[in-house]
Amino acid sequence: MMTIPPYPGDPILMTSPTASPSLTLTGLGRRFGTFRAVHDVNWTLGPGIHGLLGPNGAGKSTLLAMLAGTLPPSEGRVENGGQDVTQSMRAHYARLGYAPQSVDLPPHATPRQLLAYMAALKGLPAREAAQQAAGLADALHIAAKLDTPVGDLSGGMRRRLVVAQSLLGQPEILLLDEPTAELDGFEKLALQSILTEMAPRCVIVFSSHIVSDLEAIAEDLLILSKGQAISIGQPETLAAALEGRVVSLTVPATAIDHALQFGTVTGRKRMADGIRLRLVLNAGKAAPPGAIPEAPSLEDAYLAAVAEHRA
Ligand SMILES: Nc1ncnc2c1ncn2[C@@H]1O[C@H](COP(=O)(O)OP(=O)(O)OP(=O)(O)O)[C@@H](O)[C@H]1O
């Protein structure tokens, strides 16, 4: 009978934490055939929560998969602590937590089994694995379902399980692809609290197409449109750049098309006397008669930037 030697320990998995983890993206791009899904993205990230904001199909998942090292770039590179991740995969993986957007979890396995399995892959000793899994299950409110087959869990519960596995082993780089997609307001707050606590020692990249989810916690944002980084900055700076260009205007439903000539609609509300539009005026365009100046928001900045880029 073949005997398997005892596991000797892995020097990479046993390395001590990095003093200040970092990710650097340089000229990063990915093609699928001739289609450019991501093009020339440059971004330097230190510890903290970084938002990746973009509409459906903008390239968020493609970008995150390149950061994770599971999808090789067609152009440019990703460096973890100054080392190209394609040249140092094991060291990168040892420091990484990744919650992809879509994961096919085995329906008959339980969260307890899956967390134990992922913890073992990450090289956590059994006792440490059990402690971390219990702590994460409590924090993400899945403790009551730890022994329920995954196939019987709600979508939001499965999403939290995928996030929980990414947090095992206290990663230094954490990539969360639309982690709030199926979460209710209470669960979003629980996740925000965990991430805020980790932020001083972890590079966290959090993708979403929901502005308010990122505005609540991200210290900086990259807005992606058609694979290109069209804005990078702090949420308040991106909003402030629209100072003087945001107005509201109440018009009859039949006059909406006319109002569109003045700028991008970023909000719309039915009122007793018509439709109240929120508009980001086109650069250099005067406000229409009756418009009321408004303080710009991050939502205005995001919607206007994407609309201008698409045009
Ligand atoms: N393997 C692939 N082959 C061909 N095209 C692909 C592949 N993966 C992604 N794409 C295309 O790349 C573009 C970006 O897709 P991606 O999933 O990265 O966008 P996303 O911003 O994450 O979108 P969503 O918010 O809808 O999840 C899309 O047009 C998509 O169809």
The ligand as an SDF file (V2000), in Angstrom:
LIG
                    3D

 31 33  0  0  0  0  0  0  0  0999 V2000
  -14.8270   34.3890  -21.8100 N   0  0  0  0  0  0  0  0  0  0  0  0
  -15.3270   35.3810  -22.5270 C   0  0  0  0  0  0  0  0  0  0  0  0
  -15.3930   35.3400  -23.8620 N   0  0  0  0  0  0  0  0  0  0  0  0
  -15.8930   36.3600  -24.5970 C   0  0  0  0  0  0  0  0  0  0  0  0
  -16.3760   37.5080  -24.0670 N   0  0  0  0  0  0  0  0  0  0  0  0
  -16.3450   37.6120  -22.7330 C   0  0  0  0  0  0  0  0  0  0  0  0
  -15.8440   36.5800  -21.8870 C   0  0  0  0  0  0  0  0  0  0  0  0
  -15.9420   36.9910  -20.5980 N   0  0  0  0  0  0  0  0  0  0  0  0
  -16.4850   38.2180  -20.6380 C   0  0  0  0  0  0  0  0  0  0  0  0
  -16.7210   38.5820  -21.9060 N   0  0  0  0  0  0  0  0  0  0  0  0
  -17.3050   39.8590  -22.3480 C   0  0  0  0  0  0  0  0  0  0  0  0
  -16.5370   40.9100  -21.7530 O   0  0  0  0  0  0  0  0  0  0  0  0
  -17.3760   41.9990  -21.3910 C   0  0  0  0  0  0  0  0  0  0  0  0
  -17.1750   42.2900  -19.9260 C   0  0  0  0  0  0  0  0  0  0  0  0
  -17.7480   41.2370  -19.1720 O   0  0  0  0  0  0  0  0  0  0  0  0
  -17.6640   41.2320  -17.5840 P   0  0  0  0  0  0  0  0  0  0  0  0
  -18.3910   40.0060  -17.1130 O   0  0  0  0  0  0  0  0  0  0  0  0
  -16.2650   41.3950  -17.1710 O   0  0  0  0  0  0  0  0  0  0  0  0
  -18.4910   42.5550  -17.2250 O   0  0  0  0  0  0  0  0  0  0  0  0
  -19.1010   43.0060  -15.8270 P   0  0  0  0  0  0  0  0  0  0  0  0
  -18.8220   44.4660  -15.6980 O   0  0  0  0  0  0  0  0  0  0  0  0
  -18.6050   42.1290  -14.7310 O   0  0  0  0  0  0  0  0  0  0  0  0
  -20.6590   42.7840  -16.0740 O   0  0  0  0  0  0  0  0  0  0  0  0
  -21.8600   42.4410  -15.0410 P   0  0  0  0  0  0  0  0  0  0  0  0
  -22.0770   43.6540  -14.1850 O   0  0  0  0  0  0  0  0  0  0  0  0
  -23.0330   42.2010  -15.9760 O   0  0  0  0  0  0  0  0  0  0  0  0
  -21.4600   41.2280  -14.2780 O   0  0  0  0  0  0  0  0  0  0  0  0
  -18.8070   41.5740  -21.7460 C   0  0  0  0  0  0  0  0  0  0  0  0
  -19.1220   42.1410  -23.0100 O   0  0  0  0  0  0  0  0  0  0  0  0
  -18.7230   40.0690  -21.8370 C   0  0  0  0  0  0  0  0  0  0  0  0
  -19.6780   39.5590  -22.7370 O   0  0  0  0  0  0  0  0  0  0  0  0
  1  2  1  0
  2  3  1  0
  2  7  2  0
  3  4  2  0
  4  5  1  0
  5  6  2  0
  6  7  1  0
  6 10  1  0
  7  8  1  0
  8  9  2  0
  9 10  1  0
 10 11  1  0
 11 12  1  0
 11 30  1  0
 12 13  1  0
 13 14  1  0
 13 28  1  0
 14 15  1  0
 15 16  1  0
 16 17  2  0
 16 18  1  0
 16 19  1  0
 19 20  1  0
 20 21  2  0
 20 22  1  0
 20 23  1  0
 23 24  1  0
 24 25  2  0
 24 26  1  0
 24 27  1  0
 28 29  1  0
 28 30  1  0
 30 31  1  0
M  END
$$$$
